[in-house]
């Protein structure tokens, strides 16, 4: 433990340094014994650790007491100074009084020339961590000085330059659409620039029962021959990229800009990738999207073919049947534009269901979220989906995206950007997309 003489002989900075040193020594013990130090772990270390703790408590208490005492002393000095001054009486100046300041700077000079302020400066107290507050009586009338000057108002060239705008932190982000349909697409890796796959072209099933042969020649006992044709299909790896120029000064003075640009560039890649997977027309350098793959297309009246109504819900069920029956696949997802989903979510009971007036909402009351499913299949909403269209499909079986180069950010200089203190931030990915079985998908138009 420190003695009273040792404590009283230290200045405030020295006391704080001593306190910090002991806390640092205790931190080393805490690292050495992460589960806590007890006398049973190491008696010598424990004794030293305890002594350091006692000294930090002693120093903290002394520092707090000394700060309180300094604040009380300064308060007493201010009050004594104020009470010792003669009373000041207001005098309305008539013209320029002898003691009236000629300019606003003379008020500042009176402040720094004040005897009490000078004593505070000489003592070094203005540089301590203790706050000091005192009053200085100024000679002359500040109001009278201002009254003789031109009006100052908040306009350009006047006082407006002194008004600081209330700049809010951060920035107002431009909202972007959600990229949800990519969640339905399975992904694989590739090391080539061309995807080749064999797909079934035609299959004629001539399987039949066969009678026992009755002769060694002729058609008796012959088994039927079926037909199965394949074709080679290709899907080239395509590049999706874009870039943004930025100055070196901007990156240095506002470093968060780099993160904003990187996020925006990566988002742009994924948005274009989703658009290509959905609607790419297959003309290089475009991918062949699902909607351009030759999938089955039905209209809004398709539901009535199976005894339903000409509604979007019944037509979606008809599209699922097309995927299941001719396509021999199992639809596992439904893609919709949010505006088309709104008409389904807001559908209500009507006279057809036994009510004269529209009744409750079919997908639940407004107080609940309601299921985002259609005939038991999850509904994925995307602004990338063509409006008035429903996409139904077996996304796991019917298609696959091949990732050649994942989205990456590169930085470099182009042309004379080096001498202009500029950089180019580039985002790029390479991918291919294959629709193995167009019959695994169907769409409804005219919703």
Secondary structure, 3 states (H helix, E strand, C coil): CCCHHHHHCCCHHHHHHHHHHHHHHHHHHHHHCCCCCCCCCCHHHHHHHHHHHHHHHHHHHHHHHHHHHHHHHHHHHHHHHHHHCCCCCCCCCCCCCCCCCCCCHHHHHHHHHCHHHHHHHHHCHHHCCCCCCCCCCCCCCHHHHHHCCCCCCCCCCCHHHHCCCCCCCCCCCCCCCCCCHHHHCCEEECCCCEEEEEEEEEEECCCCCCCCCCCCCCCCCCCCCCEEEEEEEEEECEEEEEEEEEEHHHHHHCCHHHHHHHHHHHHHHHHHHHHHHHHCECCCCCCECHHHCCCEEECHHHHHHHCCCCCHHHHHHHHHHHHHCCCCCCCCEEEECHHHHHHHHCCECCHHHCCCCCCCECCCCCCCCCCCEECCEEEEECCCCCCCEEEEECHHHHEEEEEEEEEEEEEECCCCCHHHCEEEEEEEEEEEEEECCHHHEEEEECC
